[in-house]
Amino acid sequence: MVDAKRTLYLVCYDVSSPKRLYRVHRYLLGFKVGGQKSFFECWFTPAELREAQRELAALIDAAEDRVHIFQLDPRMKMEGLGIAVAPAPTSAPFMVL
């Protein structure tokens, strides 16, 4: 099995319905490696990114909710304030069941 390269993304969402909010939050918990409330740092392969985009589009109401997915540039120096910890890249499998 070939491990596809993972890229770090910032996923931000604003969902107006508590039911949809819970579903979006619960879905993203499977991918997040860091973040708070409605801002998650997620490592995605290209296939996982496409799947997440499709799934999130199905979970939200496009007329009322927003989801933004930003690819973070690995060349940029990461700076944190407070107790912030930079996510470490990994070549190991993302989740082991």
Residue pairs with C-beta under 8 A, 6 or more apart in sequence:
3 91
3 93
4 45
4 46
4 47
5 45
6 43
6 44
6 45
6 89
6 90
6 94
7 43
7 44
7 45
7 49
7 71
7 72
7 74
8 41
8 42
8 43
8 71
8 72
8 74
8 87
8 89
9 41
9 42
9 43
9 44
9 49
9 69
9 70
9 71
9 72
10 35
10 39
10 40
10 41
10 42
10 69
10 70
10 72
11 28
11 31
11 32
11 35
11 39
11 40
11 41
11 42
11 52
11 67
11 68
11 69
11 70
12 38
12 39
12 40
12 66
12 67
12 68
12 69
12 70
13 24
13 28
13 38
13 56
13 60
13 65
13 66
13 67
13 68
14 38
14 65
14 66
15 21
15 24
15 38
15 60
15 64
15 65
15 66
15 67
16 61
16 64
16 65
17 61
17 64
17 65
20 59
20 60
20 61
20 65
23 59
24 56
24 59
24 60
24 65
24 67
25 38
27 52
27 55
27 56
27 59
28 40
28 42
28 52
30 95
31 40
31 42
31 43
31 44
31 48
31 52
31 94
32 40
32 41
32 42
33 41
33 42
33 43
33 87
34 40
34 41
34 85
34 87
35 41
41 72
41 87
42 52
43 87
43 89
43 90
43 94
44 52
49 69
52 69
53 69
56 67
57 67
60 66
60 67
74 89
78 86
80 86
